[in-house]
Amino acid sequence: MPSRRELLAGAGAGLLLGLVPGLSVAALPGGRRLVVVLLRGGLDGLHAVPPIRDPDYAQARGSLALPEGEVLPLEAPFALHPALAPLLPYWQGSELAIVHAVASPYRERSHFDGQDMLEGGGTRPHELSDGWLNRALDSLGAGRGVALAVAQGLPLILRGATPASSWAPSPLPGLPAGLVEKVAALYAGDALLATAFEEGVQANVTAGEAMADEPPVRGRLRDFPALAHAAGHLLAAAEGPRVAVLELGGWDTHAGQGLTQGRMADSLARLAGGLDALAKALGPAWRDAVVVAVSEFGRTVAANGTGGSDHGTGGVALVMGGRVAGGAVLGQWPGLAPNALYQGRDLRPTTDLRAVLKAVLRDHLGVGPATLDTTVFPHSAGVAPLAGLIRT
């Protein structure tokens, strides 16, 4: 990864310097950071945070019921899957809150439509072409350089009026000397291409400087802990972004889900390792950070015939950070009795996911209530921000 000096050296230096934008963070209060982790595939919240002492848990989950002696107790009736052990210190330090039985307004079971609503923030699939996070940043007057997706493309959640960039470590070797300047000169006459190329260069420069003393992440596109660690360094940098979006797939556990070992445990370990790495890389900025990990829906309560779970409804959201009022499981627990299940098969959602996101945006970033109800999450005036989630 070339240094800033190498990138700006040579005949193209003046042009490239002219393209690099200034960081606009004035619209964000203080040194606040926000990270949204999209858990694609439908996380089984009953596996990640099992209601181990719910009287109906063992019978309802069947072969997916975790052994009580192997989970990490939280507040009754809940526990933490042992693969999430790296998150336990954050719970004990009141920096991790869990919202159970949570769901977006979506009530079908399509990954594509569910993720569209999760990121768009609308009331029906494909209603909106931009993302709720972008609209929130736009309402704050945030400019170029504030938001970054740690991904190979820009997800819907960050598309919209506020310019956002994407960055991912390249699996390819470094560029030949002078190529960056030549490409910049080639694109100089095209405003769209020049801006896109310049954003990529700037993201690469910022990444190189922020992670100069870190192990390389080149070629580790599927290593979530490494990417989360890199994101933390980017966010901690003085000239780095303030808002980031990360993605972690692998949650569509139709078969072979496992218990404390196996496919699901491996995915949970990657998630926990990544969130822990992100927190550590943020350093002092952690005290002003909030991290939200959410999925498009949960899984069925009962196991299916192949040792897995199918697409469901109610799930779980994890909220971490120095500004989180943690050490609590929030929301109303509906129980797992047969007559309490949604459509007789799913965990019944009792907390609207938008209530969680509104609380973060209002109490952490300062987005106004009217804007949240009409612009960020249209037609959501009846959904109040979740109380007690963010330290004020």
C-alpha positions as YAML, in Angstrom:
chain: A
units: angstrom
residues:
- id: 1
  name: MET
  ca: [0.00, 0.00, 0.00]
- id: 2
  name: PRO
  ca: [1.70, 3.24, -1.13]
- id: 3
  name: SER
  ca: [2.27, 6.08, 1.29]
- id: 4
  name: ARG
  ca: [0.80, 9.55, 0.89]
- id: 5
  name: ARG
  ca: [4.19, 10.84, -0.24]
- id: 6
  name: GLU
  ca: [4.43, 8.15, -2.92]
- id: 7
  name: LEU
  ca: [0.92, 8.81, -4.15]
- id: 8
  name: LEU
  ca: [1.43, 12.55, -4.43]
- id: 9
  name: ALA
  ca: [4.90, 12.47, -5.94]
- id: 10
  name: GLY
  ca: [5.55, 13.23, -9.61]
- id: 11
  name: ALA
  ca: [3.80, 15.15, -12.34]
- id: 12
  name: GLY
  ca: [0.29, 14.28, -11.14]
- id: 13
  name: ALA
  ca: [0.82, 15.58, -7.62]
- id: 14
  name: GLY
  ca: [-0.86, 18.95, -8.13]
- id: 15
  name: LEU
  ca: [-3.88, 17.37, -9.80]
- id: 16
  name: LEU
  ca: [-4.30, 14.71, -7.12]
- id: 17
  name: LEU
  ca: [-3.97, 17.23, -4.31]
- id: 18
  name: GLY
  ca: [-6.69, 19.28, -5.92]
- id: 19
  name: LEU
  ca: [-8.99, 16.27, -5.97]
- id: 20
  name: VAL
  ca: [-8.57, 15.22, -2.35]
- id: 21
  name: PRO
  ca: [-11.49, 16.63, -0.30]
- id: 22
  name: GLY
  ca: [-11.37, 17.91, 3.23]
- id: 23
  name: LEU
  ca: [-12.93, 15.87, 5.99]
- id: 24
  name: SER
  ca: [-16.30, 17.24, 7.11]
- id: 25
  name: VAL
  ca: [-17.01, 16.13, 10.65]
- id: 26
  name: ALA
  ca: [-18.34, 19.37, 12.05]
- id: 27
  name: ALA
  ca: [-21.91, 18.10, 11.74]
- id: 28
  name: LEU
  ca: [-21.26, 15.22, 14.14]
- id: 29
  name: PRO
  ca: [-21.26, 16.10, 17.85]
- id: 30
  name: GLY
  ca: [-17.85, 15.96, 19.53]
- id: 31
  name: GLY
  ca: [-15.77, 12.96, 18.66]
- id: 32
  name: ARG
  ca: [-18.73, 10.62, 18.19]
- id: 33
  name: ARG
  ca: [-18.29, 7.44, 16.14]
- id: 34
  name: LEU
  ca: [-20.99, 5.09, 14.88]
- id: 35
  name: VAL
  ca: [-20.54, 1.62, 13.39]
- id: 36
  name: VAL
  ca: [-23.37, -0.47, 11.94]
- id: 37
  name: VAL
  ca: [-22.67, -4.18, 11.41]
- id: 38
  name: LEU
  ca: [-25.06, -5.87, 8.98]
- id: 39
  name: LEU
  ca: [-25.41, -9.57, 9.84]
- id: 40
  name: ARG
  ca: [-26.61, -10.95, 6.53]
- id: 41
  name: GLY
  ca: [-28.55, -14.20, 6.41]
- id: 42
  name: GLY
  ca: [-30.84, -14.03, 9.43]
- id: 43
  name: LEU
  ca: [-29.06, -14.41, 12.77]
- id: 44
  name: ASP
  ca: [-30.62, -16.93, 15.18]
- id: 45
  name: GLY
  ca: [-31.01, -14.69, 18.22]
- id: 46
  name: LEU
  ca: [-32.19, -17.62, 20.32]
- id: 47
  name: HIS
  ca: [-28.81, -19.25, 19.71]
- id: 48
  name: ALA
  ca: [-26.68, -16.14, 20.24]
- id: 49
  name: VAL
  ca: [-28.55, -15.02, 23.39]
- id: 50
  name: PRO
  ca: [-30.53, -18.07, 24.53]
- id: 51
  name: PRO
  ca: [-33.36, -17.56, 27.05]
- id: 52
  name: ILE
  ca: [-31.95, -20.56, 28.84]
- id: 53
  name: ARG
  ca: [-34.23, -20.28, 31.89]
- id: 54
  name: ASP
  ca: [-37.44, -19.65, 30.03]
- id: 55
  name: PRO
  ca: [-39.64, -22.57, 31.17]
- id: 56
  name: ASP
  ca: [-40.51, -23.43, 27.55]
- id: 57
  name: TYR
  ca: [-37.00, -23.04, 26.11]
- id: 58
  name: ALA
  ca: [-35.78, -26.65, 26.06]
- id: 59
  name: GLN
  ca: [-38.97, -28.11, 24.63]
- id: 60
  name: ALA
  ca: [-39.46, -25.31, 22.10]
- id: 61
  name: ARG
  ca: [-35.93, -25.50, 20.70]
- id: 62
  name: GLY
  ca: [-35.64, -29.26, 20.75]
- id: 63
  name: SER
  ca: [-32.29, -30.41, 19.36]
- id: 64
  name: LEU
  ca: [-31.10, -26.78, 19.18]
- id: 65
  name: ALA
  ca: [-31.44, -26.21, 22.94]
- id: 66
  name: LEU
  ca: [-28.05, -25.30, 24.38]
- id: 67
  name: PRO
  ca: [-26.81, -27.06, 27.55]
- id: 68
  name: GLU
  ca: [-27.34, -24.72, 30.51]
- id: 69
  name: GLY
  ca: [-23.97, -25.61, 32.00]
- id: 70
  name: GLU
  ca: [-22.08, -24.43, 28.91]
- id: 71
  name: VAL
  ca: [-23.57, -20.97, 28.36]
- id: 72
  name: LEU
  ca: [-22.56, -17.69, 30.02]
- id: 73
  name: PRO
  ca: [-25.29, -16.42, 32.38]
- id: 74
  name: LEU
  ca: [-26.56, -12.87, 31.94]
- id: 75
  name: GLU
  ca: [-29.69, -11.55, 33.63]
- id: 76
  name: ALA
  ca: [-32.44, -14.17, 33.98]
- id: 77
  name: PRO
  ca: [-33.63, -15.84, 31.87]
- id: 78
  name: PHE
  ca: [-30.90, -15.00, 29.36]
- id: 79
  name: ALA
  ca: [-27.40, -16.27, 28.71]
- id: 80
  name: LEU
  ca: [-24.66, -15.70, 26.14]
- id: 81
  name: HIS
  ca: [-23.46, -18.36, 23.74]
- id: 82
  name: PRO
  ca: [-19.93, -19.44, 24.80]
- id: 83
  name: ALA
  ca: [-18.55, -18.43, 21.40]
- id: 84
  name: LEU
  ca: [-19.48, -14.83, 22.30]
- id: 85
  name: ALA
  ca: [-17.26, -14.94, 25.41]
- id: 86
  name: PRO
  ca: [-15.06, -12.03, 24.16]
- id: 87
  name: LEU
  ca: [-18.13, -9.80, 24.58]
- id: 88
  name: LEU
  ca: [-18.73, -10.72, 28.22]
- id: 89
  name: PRO
  ca: [-16.29, -8.08, 29.61]
- id: 90
  name: TYR
  ca: [-18.25, -5.40, 27.74]
- id: 91
  name: TRP
  ca: [-21.47, -6.66, 29.35]
- id: 92
  name: GLN
  ca: [-19.82, -6.64, 32.75]
- id: 93
  name: GLY
  ca: [-18.48, -3.13, 32.10]
- id: 94
  name: SER
  ca: [-21.98, -1.89, 31.11]
- id: 95
  name: GLU
  ca: [-20.85, -1.31, 27.52]
- id: 96
  name: LEU
  ca: [-23.01, -3.98, 25.88]
- id: 97
  name: ALA
  ca: [-26.80, -3.90, 25.71]
- id: 98
  name: ILE
  ca: [-28.93, -6.61, 24.12]
- id: 99
  name: VAL
  ca: [-32.35, -6.02, 22.61]
- id: 100
  name: HIS
  ca: [-34.24, -9.29, 22.25]
- id: 101
  name: ALA
  ca: [-37.41, -10.10, 20.32]
- id: 102
  name: VAL
  ca: [-36.63, -7.29, 17.89]
- id: 103
  name: ALA
  ca: [-37.62, -6.98, 14.22]
- id: 104
  name: SER
  ca: [-38.05, -4.47, 11.42]
- id: 105
  name: PRO
  ca: [-41.58, -3.92, 10.05]
- id: 106
  name: TYR
  ca: [-40.91, -6.75, 7.56]
- id: 107
  name: ARG
  ca: [-43.02, -9.86, 8.21]
- id: 108
  name: GLU
  ca: [-42.17, -12.10, 5.27]
- id: 109
  name: ARG
  ca: [-39.10, -14.31, 5.06]
- id: 110
  name: SER
  ca: [-37.11, -13.27, 1.96]
- id: 111
  name: HIS
  ca: [-33.47, -12.35, 2.57]
- id: 112
  name: PHE
  ca: [-33.49, -9.95, -0.37]
- id: 113
  name: ASP
  ca: [-36.60, -8.05, 0.73]
- id: 114
  name: GLY
  ca: [-35.69, -8.21, 4.42]
- id: 115
  name: GLN
  ca: [-32.26, -6.72, 3.86]
- id: 116
  name: ASP
  ca: [-33.73, -4.02, 1.62]
- id: 117
  name: MET
  ca: [-36.01, -2.91, 4.46]
- id: 118
  name: LEU
  ca: [-33.27, -3.27, 7.06]
- id: 119
  name: GLU
  ca: [-31.04, -0.88, 5.11]
- id: 120
  name: GLY
  ca: [-33.63, 1.36, 3.47]
- id: 121
  name: GLY
  ca: [-35.68, 1.99, 6.58]
- id: 122
  name: GLY
  ca: [-39.02, 1.95, 4.79]
- id: 123
  name: THR
  ca: [-42.27, 0.18, 5.55]
- id: 124
  name: ARG
  ca: [-42.27, -2.14, 2.54]
- id: 125
  name: PRO
  ca: [-39.59, -3.69, 0.31]
- id: 126
  name: HIS
  ca: [-38.01, -1.54, -2.41]
- id: 127
  name: GLU
  ca: [-39.91, 1.53, -1.29]
- id: 128
  name: LEU
  ca: [-36.74, 3.62, -1.03]
- id: 129
  name: SER
  ca: [-33.63, 3.92, -3.17]
- id: 130
  name: ASP
  ca: [-31.41, 5.40, -0.45]
- id: 131
  name: GLY
  ca: [-30.49, 4.25, 3.05]
- id: 132
  name: TRP
  ca: [-31.65, 5.41, 6.48]
- id: 133
  name: LEU
  ca: [-28.09, 6.04, 7.65]
- id: 134
  name: ASN
  ca: [-27.34, 8.23, 4.67]
- id: 135
  name: ARG
  ca: [-30.53, 10.22, 5.24]
- id: 136
  name: ALA
  ca: [-29.61, 10.67, 8.90]
- id: 137
  name: LEU
  ca: [-26.15, 11.98, 7.99]
- id: 138
  name: ASP
  ca: [-27.65, 14.26, 5.34]
- id: 139
  name: SER
  ca: [-29.98, 15.76, 7.95]
- id: 140
  name: LEU
  ca: [-26.90, 16.62, 10.04]
- id: 141
  name: GLY
  ca: [-25.17, 18.29, 7.11]
- id: 142
  name: ALA
  ca: [-22.38, 15.71, 7.07]
- id: 143
  name: GLY
  ca: [-20.07, 16.03, 4.11]
- id: 144
  name: ARG
  ca: [-17.66, 13.94, 2.11]
- id: 145
  name: GLY
  ca: [-15.31, 11.75, 4.13]
- id: 146
  name: VAL
  ca: [-17.60, 11.14, 7.10]
- id: 147
  name: ALA
  ca: [-19.02, 7.74, 6.11]
- id: 148
  name: LEU
  ca: [-17.24, 4.62, 4.92]
- id: 149
  name: ALA
  ca: [-18.36, 1.10, 4.05]
- id: 150
  name: VAL
  ca: [-15.71, -1.52, 4.75]
- id: 151
  name: ALA
  ca: [-16.81, -3.57, 1.77]
- id: 152
  name: GLN
  ca: [-16.11, -3.96, -1.95]
- id: 153
  name: GLY
  ca: [-19.19, -1.92, -2.80]
- id: 154
  name: LEU
  ca: [-21.48, 0.67, -1.25]
- id: 155
  name: PRO
  ca: [-24.45, -0.99, 0.50]
- id: 156
  name: LEU
  ca: [-27.92, 0.52, 0.32]
- id: 157
  name: ILE
  ca: [-27.74, 1.80, 3.90]
- id: 158
  name: LEU
  ca: [-25.07, 4.35, 2.85]
- id: 159
  name: ARG
  ca: [-26.45, 5.33, -0.56]
- id: 160
  name: GLY
  ca: [-28.00, 8.74, -0.89]
- id: 161
  name: ALA
  ca: [-27.31, 12.47, -0.94]
- id: 162
  name: THR
  ca: [-24.35, 12.39, 1.46]
- id: 163
  name: PRO
  ca: [-21.23, 11.19, -0.38]
- id: 164
  name: ALA
  ca: [-19.96, 7.95, 1.13]
- id: 165
  name: SER
  ca: [-17.00, 5.78, 0.18]
- id: 166
  name: SER
  ca: [-16.17, 2.09, 0.33]
- id: 167
  name: TRP
  ca: [-12.84, 0.48, 1.13]
- id: 168
  name: ALA
  ca: [-11.64, -3.11, 1.26]
- id: 169
  name: PRO
  ca: [-8.14, -4.55, 1.27]
- id: 170
  name: SER
  ca: [-7.10, -5.63, -2.19]
- id: 171
  name: PRO
  ca: [-5.96, -9.22, -2.74]
- id: 172
  name: LEU
  ca: [-3.67, -7.95, -5.52]
- id: 173
  name: PRO
  ca: [-0.09, -6.70, -5.26]
- id: 174
  name: GLY
  ca: [0.64, -2.98, -5.14]
- id: 175
  name: LEU
  ca: [0.32, -0.73, -8.18]
- id: 176
  name: PRO
  ca: [3.34, 0.10, -10.36]
- id: 177
  name: ALA
  ca: [5.03, 3.41, -9.60]
- id: 178
  name: GLY
  ca: [3.35, 6.37, -11.24]
- id: 179
  name: LEU
  ca: [0.17, 4.54, -12.24]
- id: 180
  name: VAL
  ca: [-2.04, 6.42, -9.76]
- id: 181
  name: GLU
  ca: [-0.98, 9.79, -11.16]
- id: 182
  name: LYS
  ca: [-1.53, 8.60, -14.73]
- id: 183
  name: VAL
  ca: [-5.03, 7.35, -14.01]
- id: 184
  name: ALA
  ca: [-5.87, 10.57, -12.15]
- id: 185
  name: ALA
  ca: [-4.76, 12.58, -15.18]
- id: 186
  name: LEU
  ca: [-6.79, 10.32, -17.47]
- id: 187
  name: TYR
  ca: [-9.97, 10.85, -15.43]
- id: 188
  name: ALA
  ca: [-9.43, 14.57, -14.85]
- id: 189
  name: GLY
  ca: [-11.90, 15.62, -17.52]
- id: 190
  name: ASP
  ca: [-14.75, 13.48, -16.23]
- id: 191
  name: ALA
  ca: [-16.30, 14.79, -13.01]
- id: 192
  name: LEU
  ca: [-17.96, 11.48, -12.10]
- id: 193
  name: LEU
  ca: [-14.94, 9.26, -12.71]
- id: 194
  name: ALA
  ca: [-12.49, 11.75, -11.22]
- id: 195
  name: THR
  ca: [-14.50, 12.02, -8.01]
- id: 196
  name: ALA
  ca: [-14.92, 8.25, -7.67]
- id: 197
  name: PHE
  ca: [-11.23, 7.63, -8.30]
- id: 198
  name: GLU
  ca: [-10.18, 10.37, -5.92]
- id: 199
  name: GLU
  ca: [-12.38, 8.94, -3.16]
- id: 200
  name: GLY
  ca: [-10.78, 5.54, -3.63]
- id: 201
  name: VAL
  ca: [-7.29, 7.02, -3.50]
- id: 202
  name: GLN
  ca: [-8.08, 9.02, -0.40]
- id: 203
  name: ALA
  ca: [-9.58, 6.00, 1.36]
- id: 204
  name: ASN
  ca: [-6.48, 3.98, 0.48]
- id: 205
  name: VAL
  ca: [-4.16, 6.72, 1.72]
- id: 206
  name: THR
  ca: [-6.08, 7.10, 4.98]
- id: 207
  name: ALA
  ca: [-6.11, 3.33, 5.44]
- id: 208
  name: GLY
  ca: [-2.38, 3.11, 4.83]
- id: 209
  name: GLU
  ca: [-1.57, 5.82, 7.34]
- id: 210
  name: ALA
  ca: [-4.03, 4.59, 9.97]
- id: 211
  name: MET
  ca: [-2.70, 1.03, 9.80]
- id: 212
  name: ALA
  ca: [0.97, 1.73, 9.11]
- id: 213
  name: ASP
  ca: [2.07, -0.27, 12.16]
- id: 214
  name: GLU
  ca: [-0.52, -3.04, 11.83]
- id: 215
  name: PRO
  ca: [-0.24, -6.49, 10.20]
- id: 216
  name: PRO
  ca: [-1.33, -6.33, 6.55]
- id: 217
  name: VAL
  ca: [-4.95, -7.29, 5.73]
- id: 218
  name: ARG
  ca: [-4.36, -7.73, 1.99]
- id: 219
  name: GLY
  ca: [-6.28, -10.72, 0.71]
- id: 220
  name: ARG
  ca: [-8.30, -11.12, 3.94]
- id: 221
  name: LEU
  ca: [-11.68, -10.02, 2.61]
- id: 222
  name: ARG
  ca: [-13.48, -12.76, 4.57]
- id: 223
  name: ASP
  ca: [-11.57, -12.29, 7.80]
- id: 224
  name: PHE
  ca: [-14.10, -10.28, 9.77]
- id: 225
  name: PRO
  ca: [-11.92, -9.71, 12.86]
- id: 226
  name: ALA
  ca: [-9.12, -8.35, 10.65]
- id: 227
  name: LEU
  ca: [-11.51, -6.08, 8.74]
- id: 228
  name: ALA
  ca: [-13.14, -4.86, 11.96]
- id: 229
  name: HIS
  ca: [-9.71, -4.12, 13.42]
- id: 230
  name: ALA
  ca: [-8.84, -2.16, 10.28]
- id: 231
  name: ALA
  ca: [-12.12, -0.26, 10.51]
- id: 232
  name: GLY
  ca: [-11.35, 0.68, 14.09]
- id: 233
  name: HIS
  ca: [-8.02, 2.17, 13.08]
- id: 234
  name: LEU
  ca: [-9.63, 4.10, 10.23]
- id: 235
  name: LEU
  ca: [-12.26, 5.53, 12.57]
- id: 236
  name: ALA
  ca: [-9.67, 6.38, 15.21]
- id: 237
  name: ALA
  ca: [-7.50, 8.35, 12.77]
- id: 238
  name: ALA
  ca: [-7.66, 12.12, 13.10]
- id: 239
  name: GLU
  ca: [-8.52, 12.46, 9.39]
- id: 240
  name: GLY
  ca: [-10.51, 9.26, 9.18]
- id: 241
  name: PRO
  ca: [-14.25, 8.69, 8.84]
- id: 242
  name: ARG
  ca: [-16.64, 8.92, 11.76]
- id: 243
  name: VAL
  ca: [-19.29, 6.46, 10.57]
- id: 244
  name: ALA
  ca: [-18.65, 2.98, 9.19]
- id: 245
  name: VAL
  ca: [-20.68, 0.03, 7.95]
- id: 246
  name: LEU
  ca: [-19.37, -3.53, 8.05]
- id: 247
  name: GLU
  ca: [-20.95, -6.77, 6.83]
- id: 248
  name: LEU
  ca: [-20.76, -10.33, 8.09]
- id: 249
  name: GLY
  ca: [-22.63, -13.16, 6.36]
- id: 250
  name: GLY
  ca: [-23.02, -16.82, 7.13]
- id: 251
  name: TRP
  ca: [-26.16, -16.71, 9.29]
- id: 252
  name: ASP
  ca: [-28.50, -18.68, 7.03]
- id: 253
  name: THR
  ca: [-28.25, -21.85, 9.12]
- id: 254
  name: HIS
  ca: [-30.79, -24.17, 7.52]
- id: 255
  name: ALA
  ca: [-28.70, -27.27, 8.24]
- id: 256
  name: GLY
  ca: [-25.97, -28.41, 10.61]
- id: 257
  name: GLN
  ca: [-26.29, -25.40, 12.92]
- id: 258
  name: GLY
  ca: [-24.58, -27.12, 15.84]
- id: 259
  name: LEU
  ca: [-24.69, -26.24, 19.51]
- id: 260
  name: THR
  ca: [-21.59, -24.94, 21.32]
- id: 261
  name: GLN
  ca: [-19.42, -26.23, 18.46]
- id: 262
  name: GLY
  ca: [-19.99, -26.20, 14.72]
- id: 263
  name: ARG
  ca: [-21.14, -23.83, 12.03]
- id: 264
  name: MET
  ca: [-23.09, -21.38, 14.16]
- id: 265
  name: ALA
  ca: [-20.49, -21.31, 16.90]
- id: 266
  name: ASP
  ca: [-17.81, -20.49, 14.33]
- id: 267
  name: SER
  ca: [-19.84, -17.56, 12.98]
- id: 268
  name: LEU
  ca: [-20.50, -16.24, 16.49]
- id: 269
  name: ALA
  ca: [-16.79, -16.48, 17.29]
- id: 270
  name: ARG
  ca: [-15.98, -14.41, 14.19]
- id: 271
  name: LEU
  ca: [-18.55, -11.81, 15.21]
- id: 272
  name: ALA
  ca: [-17.29, -11.59, 18.79]
- id: 273
  name: GLY
  ca: [-13.67, -11.48, 17.71]
- id: 274
  name: GLY
  ca: [-14.45, -8.71, 15.25]
- id: 275
  name: LEU
  ca: [-16.39, -6.55, 17.69]
- id: 276
  name: ASP
  ca: [-13.66, -6.96, 20.29]
- id: 277
  name: ALA
  ca: [-10.98, -6.09, 17.72]
- id: 278
  name: LEU
  ca: [-12.96, -3.03, 16.61]
- id: 279
  name: ALA
  ca: [-13.26, -1.78, 20.18]
- id: 280
  name: LYS
  ca: [-9.55, -2.24, 20.86]
- id: 281
  name: ALA
  ca: [-8.50, -0.55, 17.62]
- id: 282
  name: LEU
  ca: [-10.68, 2.47, 18.36]
- id: 283
  name: GLY
  ca: [-8.60, 3.10, 21.46]
- id: 284
  name: PRO
  ca: [-9.63, 6.30, 23.31]
- id: 285
  name: ALA
  ca: [-12.33, 6.93, 20.67]
- id: 286
  name: TRP
  ca: [-14.23, 3.92, 22.08]
- id: 287
  name: ARG
  ca: [-15.61, 6.04, 24.89]
- id: 288
  name: ASP
  ca: [-17.52, 8.12, 22.30]
- id: 289
  name: ALA
  ca: [-18.54, 5.20, 20.08]
- id: 290
  name: VAL
  ca: [-21.68, 3.15, 19.48]
- id: 291
  name: VAL
  ca: [-21.69, -0.13, 17.53]
- id: 292
  name: VAL
  ca: [-24.98, -1.70, 16.41]
- id: 293
  name: ALA
  ca: [-25.11, -5.26, 15.03]
- id: 294
  name: VAL
  ca: [-28.42, -6.15, 13.36]
- id: 295
  name: SER
  ca: [-29.86, -8.78, 11.01]
- id: 296
  name: GLU
  ca: [-32.80, -8.81, 8.59]
- id: 297
  name: PHE
  ca: [-34.82, -11.31, 10.69]
- id: 298
  name: GLY
  ca: [-34.44, -14.15, 13.18]
- id: 299
  name: ARG
  ca: [-34.94, -17.91, 12.81]
- id: 300
  name: THR
  ca: [-37.67, -20.37, 13.67]
- id: 301
  name: VAL
  ca: [-37.91, -21.42, 17.31]
- id: 302
  name: ALA
  ca: [-38.01, -25.15, 16.60]
- id: 303
  name: ALA
  ca: [-35.25, -27.07, 14.87]
- id: 304
  name: ASN
  ca: [-35.95, -28.39, 11.40]
- id: 305
  name: GLY
  ca: [-35.23, -31.90, 10.17]
- id: 306
  name: THR
  ca: [-31.66, -31.16, 9.11]
- id: 307
  name: GLY
  ca: [-30.31, -29.86, 12.39]
- id: 308
  name: GLY
  ca: [-30.86, -26.21, 11.53]
- id: 309
  name: SER
  ca: [-33.45, -23.45, 11.73]
- id: 310
  name: ASP
  ca: [-35.48, -21.76, 9.02]
- id: 311
  name: HIS
  ca: [-36.28, -18.12, 8.26]
- id: 312
  name: GLY
  ca: [-38.16, -16.54, 11.14]
- id: 313
  name: THR
  ca: [-39.22, -13.17, 12.53]
- id: 314
  name: GLY
  ca: [-38.08, -11.93, 15.96]
- id: 315
  name: GLY
  ca: [-34.33, -11.74, 16.48]
- id: 316
  name: VAL
  ca: [-31.72, -9.96, 18.55]
- id: 317
  name: ALA
  ca: [-29.71, -6.72, 18.24]
- id: 318
  name: LEU
  ca: [-26.37, -6.09, 19.94]
- id: 319
  name: VAL
  ca: [-25.47, -2.50, 20.90]
- id: 320
  name: MET
  ca: [-21.96, -1.80, 22.21]
- id: 321
  name: GLY
  ca: [-19.80, 1.18, 22.98]
- id: 322
  name: GLY
  ca: [-18.63, 3.64, 25.57]
- id: 323
  name: ARG
  ca: [-21.85, 5.62, 25.22]
- id: 324
  name: VAL
  ca: [-24.12, 2.60, 25.61]
- id: 325
  name: ALA
  ca: [-26.01, 2.09, 28.88]
- id: 326
  name: GLY
  ca: [-25.23, -1.61, 28.86]
- id: 327
  name: GLY
  ca: [-25.37, -4.57, 31.16]
- id: 328
  name: ALA
  ca: [-29.06, -5.13, 30.43]
- id: 329
  name: VAL
  ca: [-31.36, -7.04, 28.10]
- id: 330
  name: LEU
  ca: [-33.90, -4.50, 26.84]
- id: 331
  name: GLY
  ca: [-37.34, -4.97, 25.39]
- id: 332
  name: GLN
  ca: [-40.30, -7.08, 26.44]
- id: 333
  name: TRP
  ca: [-39.69, -10.82, 26.45]
- id: 334
  name: PRO
  ca: [-42.74, -12.61, 24.96]
- id: 335
  name: GLY
  ca: [-41.77, -16.11, 26.05]
- id: 336
  name: LEU
  ca: [-41.63, -19.33, 24.04]
- id: 337
  name: ALA
  ca: [-44.92, -20.94, 25.03]
- id: 338
  name: PRO
  ca: [-46.74, -22.33, 21.97]
- id: 339
  name: ASN
  ca: [-49.50, -19.72, 22.17]
- id: 340
  name: ALA
  ca: [-46.92, -16.90, 22.44]
- id: 341
  name: LEU
  ca: [-45.16, -17.63, 19.14]
- id: 342
  name: TYR
  ca: [-45.66, -15.52, 16.03]
- id: 343
  name: GLN
  ca: [-47.69, -17.55, 13.51]
- id: 344
  name: GLY
  ca: [-47.10, -20.54, 15.75]
- id: 345
  name: ARG
  ca: [-43.43, -20.88, 14.75]
- id: 346
  name: ASP
  ca: [-41.34, -17.72, 15.35]
- id: 347
  name: LEU
  ca: [-40.19, -15.61, 18.26]
- id: 348
  name: ARG
  ca: [-42.82, -12.87, 18.49]
- id: 349
  name: PRO
  ca: [-41.26, -9.42, 17.97]
- id: 350
  name: THR
  ca: [-42.07, -6.96, 20.72]
- id: 351
  name: THR
  ca: [-39.58, -4.18, 19.88]
- id: 352
  name: ASP
  ca: [-39.43, -2.41, 16.55]
- id: 353
  name: LEU
  ca: [-35.85, -2.30, 15.29]
- id: 354
  name: ARG
  ca: [-36.44, 1.31, 14.28]
- id: 355
  name: ALA
  ca: [-36.88, 2.14, 17.99]
- id: 356
  name: VAL
  ca: [-33.34, 0.91, 18.60]
- id: 357
  name: LEU
  ca: [-31.91, 2.81, 15.64]
- id: 358
  name: LYS
  ca: [-33.84, 5.97, 16.50]
- id: 359
  name: ALA
  ca: [-32.43, 5.92, 20.03]
- id: 360
  name: VAL
  ca: [-28.89, 5.68, 18.64]
- id: 361
  name: LEU
  ca: [-29.41, 8.43, 16.07]
- id: 362
  name: ARG
  ca: [-31.23, 10.79, 18.45]
- id: 363
  name: ASP
  ca: [-29.23, 10.33, 21.63]
- id: 364
  name: HIS
  ca: [-25.81, 9.64, 20.11]
- id: 365
  name: LEU
  ca: [-25.71, 11.74, 16.93]
- id: 366
  name: GLY
  ca: [-28.36, 14.33, 17.73]
- id: 367
  name: VAL
  ca: [-30.82, 13.72, 14.89]
- id: 368
  name: GLY
  ca: [-34.10, 15.49, 15.67]
- id: 369
  name: PRO
  ca: [-37.29, 13.53, 16.46]
- id: 370
  name: ALA
  ca: [-39.31, 15.01, 13.60]
- id: 371
  name: THR
  ca: [-36.57, 14.14, 11.13]
- id: 372
  name: LEU
  ca: [-36.41, 10.59, 12.45]
- id: 373
  name: ASP
  ca: [-40.18, 10.13, 12.12]
- id: 374
  name: THR
  ca: [-40.56, 11.50, 8.60]
- id: 375
  name: THR
  ca: [-37.25, 11.49, 6.74]
- id: 376
  name: VAL
  ca: [-34.92, 8.90, 8.22]
- id: 377
  name: PHE
  ca: [-37.68, 6.34, 8.85]
- id: 378
  name: PRO
  ca: [-40.73, 7.54, 6.89]
- id: 379
  name: HIS
  ca: [-44.19, 6.98, 8.38]
- id: 380
  name: SER
  ca: [-42.75, 5.93, 11.75]
- id: 381
  name: ALA
  ca: [-44.19, 8.55, 14.12]
- id: 382
  name: GLY
  ca: [-45.74, 5.78, 16.19]
- id: 383
  name: VAL
  ca: [-42.33, 4.22, 16.91]
- id: 384
  name: ALA
  ca: [-40.64, 5.95, 19.86]
- id: 385
  name: PRO
  ca: [-36.88, 5.72, 20.43]
- id: 386
  name: LEU
  ca: [-35.99, 2.95, 22.86]
- id: 387
  name: ALA
  ca: [-35.50, 4.52, 26.27]
- id: 388
  name: GLY
  ca: [-32.41, 3.91, 28.33]
- id: 389
  name: LEU
  ca: [-30.16, 2.61, 25.55]
- id: 390
  name: ILE
  ca: [-27.68, 5.49, 25.21]
- id: 391
  name: ARG
  ca: [-25.97, 7.36, 28.02]
- id: 392
  name: THR
  ca: [-27.07, 10.99, 28.04]
...
